[in-house]
Amino acid sequence: MAINLELPRKLQAVVEKGHQGAAEMLRPISRKYDLAEHAYPVELDTLAQLFEGLQEAKTISFAGADAVGGRADDGKKTNVNGANMSALLNALEVSWGDIALLLSIPYQGLGNAAISSVATKEQLERFGKVWAAMAITEPSFGSDSAAVSTTAVLDGDEYVINGEKIFVTAGSRATHIVVWATVDKSLGRAAIKSFVVPREHPGVTVERLEHKLGIKASDTAVIRFENARIPKENLLGDPEVKVDKGFGGVMETFDNTRPIVAAMAVGVARAALEELRVILTEAGIEISYDKPAHAQSAPAAEFLRMEADWESGYLLTVRSAWQADNKIPNSKEASMGKAKAARVASDITLKAVEMAGTVGYSEQTLLEKWARDSKILDIFEGTQQIQLLVVARRLLGLSSAQLK
């Protein structure tokens, strides 16, 4: 029996709305905020209000805490396309417009996805409507999340947080920060928990904003926590340290956020392919689906290869969201989709710059910007190498201690 890969009608509405917003609101200001690094895109306030209105109407889910990890159906159907798929498709379409601006939209931060992954019902009610950044990386480590050295010490009814976090996306704009910290260094990775900390809070200091290769419209902050005291109820999920489980609970965050990052990669790669097709067509290069690649011109054959690569990244990405909606463990597939889509995006955007020549390398089009923006997708939320390591562990049934 053939597999039907067409999107259901309700998800087609998500795609249309997301694409419309990207085309009409993001593309026109994309270059403006690429050149004005660290300036807040005030135009995004209107888009955020639009998203909020649609989400409150329960018709479309976006990448906030109300969406990721939820279900749009009653759970009785055997095949569900719910909130995770909706959030993913929206991220894909908006990233077609601009990745950095997507990362800057209020209340759509990766921290919101982190909250939805591990928060209790009561915590979702308290934090479900905040704009949350996610703070994991520290000066001493990048992809090895188990190396967290920021501490959270329980003192009465409060946790006292000390440490420094770097490369915090939306760190200076978000109202709250989801901070990964250890509650007991002697217990290893099992003691790593996530905490919700207001950004404007005693002991929390935004040290500086980074200057970056790409996604310049998105602020990336260094944040220091110095005796920042927060209520113990701000520890997300179960406060008990379960050494036998490792820190799988907090790592579930990535099962939700990696598909979203993969969707960003699929979106920007498609934008580059579409722009490249226009340039090649105007140059008189015919791209045919009725002839084998070897019987066509070199640019046409290369375009067909890139398009096929994009399709595989897209399908892996969509699968991981479908699994989440259907309560199927998706850790392996989330990493597979992220690894494939991110590498495809980097490959396609760079190749598009090359094939477009001077037009691609100049600021006449957005091709060179997309090439710069796409590289971060192969790095944050776990590098390419980390994704392959996760996939290998899942396939071989080995723990992180057994396969490093």
Secondary structure, DSSP 8 states (H G I E B T S, - for coil): --------HHHHHHHHHHHHHIIIIIHHHHHHHHHSTT---TTHHHHHHHHHHHHHTTS---SSTTTTT--SS-S-SSS---HHHHHHHHHHHHHHH-HHHHTTSTT--HHHHHHHHH--HHHHHHHTTS-EEEE--BTTBSS-GGG---EEEEETTEEEEEEEEEEEETTTT-SEEEEEEES-GGGGGGGEEEEEEESSSTTEEEEEE---SS-TTS-EEEEEEEEEEEEGGGB-S--S--GGGTTHHHHHHHHHHHHHHHHHHHHHHHHHHHHHHHHHHHTT----SSS-GGGS-HHHHHHHHHHHHHHHHHHHHHHHHHHHHTT---HHHHHHHHHHHHHHHHHHHHHHHHHHTHHHHSTTSSHHHHHHHHGGGGTTTS-HHHHHHHHHHHHHT--TTT--
